[in-house]
Amino acid sequence: MDVLLGSIDVRELLSTHNIEESSPLSAPDLHLLIDRLQIRSLHIKQKVKDYILSHQTEFSQIFSTCSDSISKTDEISTDLSNVVQLLSNNGIDIDVRDALKEICSVRRDLKEKNELLSLVKIIVNLVERLKVVKENLKVGELINAAESLRDLKKDLLIHDDDRKEVGDKREPVVFELLRKEWFDCFDELQEVSVRVLSNAIRFDSGNGKLRVVLKLSIEKMKNVELCMVLTAMEIGMVAGVLDYGLAKVADLMVKYIIIPTVNAECNFHLVEELLPNCGQMDEAILSLVVSSSDSKVESANIYSRLIQVINFIHKTVCFQNGRWITCFGRLTWPRISDLVISEVLSKAVPDDASKIVEFQKLIELTTEFEASLKDLMFISATDKKDEKLSSFVQNVEVHFAARKKKEILANARNLLLLFDSSNPSDYTIKLPSSKAREVAGIVSEKPVSLLFLPERCIISKAASKLMELVHQALQDVCLSSARVAMEFYHAARDALFLYEAIMPVKLEKQLNNVTQIAALVHNDCLFLAQEVLGLAFEYRPDFPSCIKEQAVFVDIAPRFHQMADELLQKQIQLVCINLEKAIDGADGFQNTHQLQQYEFAKSSIDQIVFILEKVRSMWEPLFLQSTYQSSVSSVLYFVFSIITKDILLLDDMAAEETLQLQRLIYLTLENLSSVFESVISVNEKEDSQDVATPDLLDVLIPSL
């Protein structure tokens, strides 16, 4: 049969095999192909016949099986037709269908009733268990009550964030009511535990005693042991019962025991008492007994007293249970450590850098103290956050530097606030010819030299003292370690910035008017700018290596220079505004041949002279010679420029008017002679060459 399984390539039947597939066959080839296909067909038929004859038995069996199957199929078909006919005639199919529906309904009802019955059993069980919890709470069986609540919490699927969220429509109302009942029992457990703790641990603030009753009876609860209460609270610790119960005890402990213990001013010692009853210890007392010594308690003794208190708590309150003392420590250690730092360690920080070495003993005591607390499991042995005391004492240099920085800035602030600003804005003091060095008691005792200018400058006492403070801070930088030096360096810079921040605000009224205070502040700014430029050159060689690259002062000098320039220009501007108002009273110097107009012009000239004389009396004693000359010259130039402009704008002048104007000009020059002389005398000090007075005035005041 293999010949039937393959395909026949007709071209293989031809004698010639090199015929292309696309070329048509010739007639002889087609005849030859037909003959050969007939031969091949006869051959195939013979093969099939031989195969069937050789397998005759198998084929007979197949045909017999098929015949039997057909016969049985006919019988089944006949029987099925009879059944269908029978059902159709009697309507039994409808009865069967109805019966099946009824069976399904009954089974469904039975299943629902079984489920409801199971639910009722669960609810009854939960209710009974909650009743047992309430009974246990009444008689003081707190451990059993806590364990039952813990198990009920799982069965009721209560989470810590489900606190009394009753009324969820997705759950049956009965379960919500059971959850509410559970929370009520839980609250009662808390209240009972706290009530027992309050009666078991008592603080007598008047006598300074801590009483711990180990076994007590309250209401219907007989012989309730403190250890049993804490155990029950620990069982409910997931919900924070232990924390809740010990929180109040921790607060009272800190208030009545820890604070007096840490207070170095309290002279007392601790006494422990154990009161037996029938061979058992039923009560323990820790008393604060006043000491006969009047000396302050040293840090070492404070640490030992704290250890004694914590040991007492560890034995009598926490019953040497590591989890309980850890919980108590978590509630009290943050406040205890803060108290020790504020009342002991911060006060023990040395005031002098040379005494920092002596602080090493306190560092060792602090480390030993925290190690003892770790052994008691009062604080964590691995959490660095609990090592607050060690961290503080290890950074004593930083604390010392911070304190000194605070003192430097406080002193600088006080110096600046002592600057007298109570004088009226237009005051002036007539200085004697010797130019006394005081203006309202705030001027330095003698002029100071400027580093980069040949002149000497009168400054305020505040600026002088402030610079002394800065120099002292930088000297400390040279003698200190890197960490302390950095704080001193910043303190020096910040002290200078305080002048820039405080003075413009404190003296706002004086600086907005023409006053000697404004002139003095100008000198202060000029002095500070000059001094700041020399600080780095003076101290950098002696600075610690880590400070040398960071210490910069040159950025401060331009700020003070700018402040000085702004103050000077504002003073000149204010004077010019006053002079312009005075000149406006002359009404342009017109019609001066008329008596009334002449009086107006003369009054204006008198006002101008008065203002300039007042300016001279304020500026000459304080300003640098060069500053005084340039400032007064610019003011005089402004005055005579306006006067000249007004006179030149007159259209025509009568002879009498010309004479009157001439008199006014001569009167002005004569009355301002002292001002001219002050400007010339300044120039003569600067230049020893003889210069004619008129020529000099023409150079300084071109408008004259």
Phi, psi and omega in degrees: 000001180296331182294335180278344185275340182253170177263157182252127174269111186297334181290338178289340180281347179276155180285330181261125184254356183264026178277134179291150183293327184277347183276141180287156179274149179276167181299315178300322179295319180296315177300317179298319182295318179298315180300314183292326177294322177297317178299316181296320180297315178299321179297318181295315179302319180295322179296315181297314180302314180299321182292317180295317180297322182287339182242036185295319182299314181298316181294324179298318179296319180299315182293325179293318179297318180296321181294317179297320181296318180295321180296316180293323179299321178296319180295317179297320180297320179294314180299317181297321179296320179296319180295315180298319180295321179296316180294321182293324183284326186261348181070022182293334180297325179292321179296319179296316180299315180296322179296319179296319179298317181295319178300316180297319181296316180297317179298319180296316178298319180296321179294317180295319180293323177295319179295317178296322179296319178296319179296318179298319178299318179296316181296316179300319179297316180295318179297316179298319180294323177293324176296319178298320178300316181296319178296319179296322179293325181292321185265001177090012176278071189289326181295313179299320179297317181295318179296319179295318178296322178298316179291319179296328179298320178291317183292326180273003178056046180267133176250164183296336181266011180264023190306101174054037174273074183270146176108016177288115184293345180284343180251151174302146182300324183297323178291325177295322177294322177294321177296318178298320178297321178298315180296324177297317177296320179298315178298321179294323176299317178299312182297316179297317181298314180294322179296318178294316179298320181297326178278333182276327182243110187238142179244122176256093185293329181294318181262358179066050183232146171243115182253131177240110179268118186279338179215129184211167178236131181226121179054238181277353182272117184253136175053049177279125181268139180299321179299322179295322179296314180294324177297316178298322179292325179292324178300323177268024187293336179303323180269006175083024182294318181296315177300316181298317183290322183275348184298313180295319177299319180297318179298313179294324178299314180296318185292313189261341184243308187291313182300311176298327181293320182283332182293114183290343181282341182278120181261095178205168173228162186262137179233130179256140177228141175240121183257111181278156176212112182059040177084354180245150179276110182258347183207140177232141184230134173243116186247144173263106183258127182296135181271152179282341182284142179261356182283155179291151180280131180283164182300321180299319180291325177296317177298317181294323178293320177297318178298321179296318179296314183292324175297321178297316177297319182298321184276314192264329182264315183263356175053039177057027176271120185299320181293322182290317180291329176295317177298316179296320178295322179297329181278335187246333188298320178303319180285323179297314182296321178296321178296316180297320180294313184286323186267338186239296190292316181296327178284340180272354178297128184298150175271344182237138181300331182289344182264002181296327179299323180295339180287348183300324180298319179293326176299316179295318179297321180294318179297318178295322180298312180293326177297321178295321179293326177293322178297324178280355183066021176289326173234163183288142179276349184242336183279115181293339180295335179280351180267049184293321182292314179297319179298321180294310184290329178293335179259033183300325179298320179294318179294319177299314180295321180296320178295316180295321177298318179297320179294318180299313182292324178295317178296318179297318179297317179297320178300316182289326179287339177285349177300119186290122177236020183272353182285150177298154188294337184249023184282158172209155181241129179283112182271142176293172184299334179283359179056069179305148191269022180234134172235107182056027176074019184239003182270146179298158186295331180209157179298151180251151178277144176262137188298318189245018177227147183283348185268166175253154191229138174268125182233174179279159176297327181298314180295320180296313180293323179298318180291325175297320179297319179295317179297320180295319179297319180289329173295322176294328176302318182293336185255002188250166174289173186299314184294317179290320181300321180297320179294318179296321179299313179293327177297319178298315179296315182294326178298320177293321179294333178298322178299315180296327184275323188273313190299315179299330180279313182296321184253029184304315182295316180292322183286344178267008176225169179277104183219161174290333177300317180297319178296322181293318178296324175301315179295321178302312181297320178295318179296313181297321178298319179292317181295320182299322181298334182265354185296314182297319180294328184281323190246337187305319180303332182261359179291151170304151186301324182289341182268335187303317183284336184263338184289115181224132176234346186297338180287342182277325185304312180301330180293318178287324175300314180296320179296319178296315180297317180296320178295317181295314180295324179292320177297316178298319180295319179296320178297316180296323178296317178296320179294322180295322177295320179295319180294325179300334179292343180280352177057042176074012179057032179262151179057041180289351176286345174273139188301315183295315179295324178296319180295321176300314181295318180295320178296322177296317179297318179299321179294320178298315181297319181297316181297315183292323177295320179296319178297318180298317182293332179275319189274321188300318181289340190250316185292153167301152183302315180293320179295317179298313182298313182292323182290311181293322179298318179294324178293314179296321178299319179296316182297307185288336175295317180291317180299314180298318180298317180297319181292319181291339179278353178293132184291311183208150182230135173282166183299317180295322180295322179297317180295321180293319177297321179297318179299318180297320180294314179297323179296319179297312181297323181291317183288338179264013183300321181295325178292317178299317181297322180295323179290319181292320181296325176297316181294323180294329177290329182276329184229122184280351181289146178282126179232132180296140184301311180300318180296320181296316179295324178296325179288315183286325184230083183302329182286348182294000000 
